[in-house]
């Protein structure tokens, strides 16, 4: 199985996913093996939601829409065009996945297979329904993938390299356990927004998507704001308002009530609007239903700080303010060539 064949298989997978990119699933003509897989994947989406209350249908559909848009022939070719692929022997690469948002480890999965390796997948118990089913579809459209994908819940064995994602605590374990293997180890990161006070209502509304999508559980969710002194929060809270139905979600509401109680009992100063709290805090990782903020004096000083703290930061959202910034509303729509933690996964895989 050569690289064009591998690419073609993922393009077909993207076409298959395009049927599940809105709440009313639409079965399309000319999708290979659709009669075998369409209804089954609908069922897997329901199972994923039943198993994990954070995986609402809306959030699963949002994730599938992103992957459908990414897995086009032009996107994949653009992504892979700068690399020198060869036909050397396939290696076994273990991928340890997080389970905070739907299909969060999918980029690592496709990277391993497109690089020509075999993948050993160790899934999070929070996200175990979608990927195995998509793997079956992939093996039907490209039989060459059969035998190259394995899922395990046991101790990892017989692997040549590893990509592992987890918390700061688990990362320390990974670094020790995999010290003798080529590895990419990812720790906790959070995303920030740098505001000037001159943002338009539309920009702030887009920022609300960066904050609330996936309930704020992703590393690409904005969990902290950097603000100029005397920032007026009225426009910010007004822009957040469209997300107010989120408080009707039981798991989110429970976290909101708990964290609010903790803040009040601790006599912390907070601002809140009934579904979101903001708190002045130097940390980057904020609890669910909370966004931290910090004031800055000079933009140049803030830039120095963010460079210093780069290992804690996944994305910086701003408008013509920061280097390597991401536009408002786009944190959850990374391109295939935009790597987590800025670590080039394909380059790593080609050097194993």
Phi, psi and omega in degrees: 000116182268176184299314178303324178292322178294318179298315181301322180296319180286332173296317177295323176296320176299320177297319178299315181294337182297345178281349187238033186256009172214162188300328174266102183294138184237115179283126184257159174279159172066021171266120183303135174061026184295323181297331179280328195244338187299304182295325180296322180287326172304318180294321180295325176297317178296319179296320180298321179291319179295325183283327185223108184297339176287338182272069177294161177302319181300316181288324176296314179299320179299316179295317180294324177297318179298318180288324177298319179292328182282323188273063172249159181300318182294319179295314182294318179295320177298318180298314190268354190296334185273356185260154178256095180277142176230175184257034178292168185300141178292140175255164176262118183243123177274137176236115177260118190258146169280175181223028185282327176225160185300132177057035186295335180262012188293326180297318176297319180301308182289330179297315180300314183289320178293331177286354176093009182265173171265145183243134173249113188258126172246104186276157168287146177295343180279346185215078188236007185256322191285310188295317179301324180290319178295329176297319178299318178297316181300320180290334176285318182283337177218091182303342178297343178280346180297131182088352180260355183233126180223135175255142180215149171246004182265179175300136181290132179218157174057055177230154185255344179197167185213144169238118186230135180235132179191195179283174176300323180292313180292330179297323177296321176294315179301315183299323178286313186293325184254023186297338182261009181238148170302133187210154165238115182247121181252136181251187175297133170220158178225165180247152185231159172237136176253115182252149178250347187093354180255010181293146177282165177300322180294321179295318179293326177294320175296322177301326179300327177292323177295331181278313193264336182305139184058027180061018181080014187276347184270156178291343178267359174285139177286119179245356182212141177247138168252125192232148173288156178302145179065029178297138179267113185280352184301312181295324179298308183295325177298320181290335180282345197299328182299342180269007184301333177297347181299335181290346177279352176278121190303313184295320179293315181299321178298319178292320178300311182297317181295310183294325177296317179298318179299314181297317182292318179294330179274358179059036173282147174278121177227157169245140182208160184233016180100345176214356177214136174247143172237139187221135176289123187198140182281345182285162178264325185268112180257152177292165176304141179073013180227141170236130176276157173218158180213139179273150173236153179266311183230138182299322180296321177295322178296319179300319178298317180298315184291327174294317179298323183264019188304328182290347178264354192243130176269309182225150171240120181258127176191179181232100178058040181238314188246156172288146177056034180283162175244136180297154176306135176087001187246009185296328183267015179233057181290149173283162181301329184269006176261102191272144173300136180060014181059028177258119183288101185294317181297316179300318177301314184292327181284348181258356180295000000 
